Amino acid sequence: MTIFATKSVSPTEFDTIQNVIGHLQMRLGAYDVMMLSTMPTKSSKCEVYIGLPDARLLAPFPGFRPVDRASIPSGLISLVARDDGFAQSFPDIARKIGRRT
């Protein structure tokens, strides 16, 4: 079962997280490895949401806290996600990408 976690990050942290998530997705080839984010605020921070197939994979992401998928906001930007089958596997999350409620 996919677990979701979130953290408010700076631009420096953002690049590191995106690289680790990208490598993890390539290594696992999994649908449930993803990275989504909100638009950066005036302070240049943004809220990053990651999805992982197992809570043990959170280890390389210090400071991320688990979050219920229902509380993930709309209007997200998809940064790392497989195109093939993502919407079918995660219809609730796919509906939150690019739409604000």
C-alpha positions in Angstrom: 0.0 0.0 0.0 1.4 3.4 -1.0 2.3 5.7 1.9 2.4 9.5 1.5 4.6 11.9 3.4 5.1 15.7 3.3 7.6 18.4 4.1 8.0 22.1 3.5 11.3 22.4 1.6 13.7 25.1 0.3 14.9 25.1 -3.3 18.2 23.4 -2.2 16.4 20.5 -0.5 13.9 20.3 -3.4 16.6 19.3 -6.0 18.1 16.7 -3.7 14.7 15.1 -3.0 13.8 15.1 -6.7 17.0 13.3 -7.5 16.6 10.7 -4.8 12.9 10.1 -5.8 13.8 9.9 -9.5 16.6 7.3 -8.9 14.3 5.3 -6.6 11.5 5.2 -9.2 13.9 4.1 -11.9 15.4 1.4 -9.6 12.0 0.1 -8.5 10.0 0.8 -11.7 7.0 1.4 -9.4 3.8 3.3 -10.0 3.7 4.2 -6.3 6.9 6.2 -6.3 6.0 9.8 -6.9 6.8 13.4 -6.0 4.3 16.2 -6.1 4.5 19.8 -4.9 2.6 23.0 -4.3 3.7 26.2 -6.0 6.6 27.9 -4.1 5.6 30.7 -1.7 7.1 34.1 -1.3 9.7 32.6 0.9 10.6 30.2 -2.0 9.5 27.2 0.1 7.0 24.7 -1.2 5.2 21.8 0.3 6.5 18.5 -1.2 4.5 15.3 -1.2 6.1 12.0 -1.9 4.5 8.6 -2.4 6.3 5.4 -1.7 5.4 1.7 -1.8 6.7 1.1 1.7 7.3 3.2 4.9 10.8 1.8 5.2 11.7 3.8 2.0 11.2 7.0 4.0 14.7 6.7 5.5 16.5 8.8 2.9 13.9 11.6 3.4 14.6 13.1 6.9 11.9 15.4 8.2 9.1 14.0 6.1 6.0 13.2 8.1 3.4 10.7 7.0 0.1 12.2 5.8 -3.3 10.8 5.0 -3.8 10.9 1.2 -7.2 12.5 1.7 -5.6 15.6 3.2 -3.3 16.1 0.2 -4.4 19.4 -1.4 -5.5 20.0 -5.0 -3.5 22.2 -7.4 -0.3 20.1 -7.2 2.5 19.9 -9.7 3.5 16.4 -10.7 7.3 16.2 -10.7 8.1 12.5 -10.6 5.3 10.1 -11.6 5.0 7.4 -14.2 2.7 8.4 -17.1 1.6 4.9 -17.9 -1.1 3.8 -15.5 -0.7 6.6 -12.9 -4.3 8.0 -13.3 -5.7 4.5 -13.2 -3.7 3.5 -10.1 -4.2 6.7 -8.2 -7.4 8.4 -9.5 -7.8 10.5 -6.4 -4.3 11.9 -6.6 -4.4 12.4 -10.3 -7.5 14.6 -9.9 -5.5 16.8 -7.5 -2.8 17.6 -10.1 -3.2 21.0 -11.6 -6.6 21.7 -10.1 -7.3 24.0 -7.3 -10.4 23.5 -5.0 
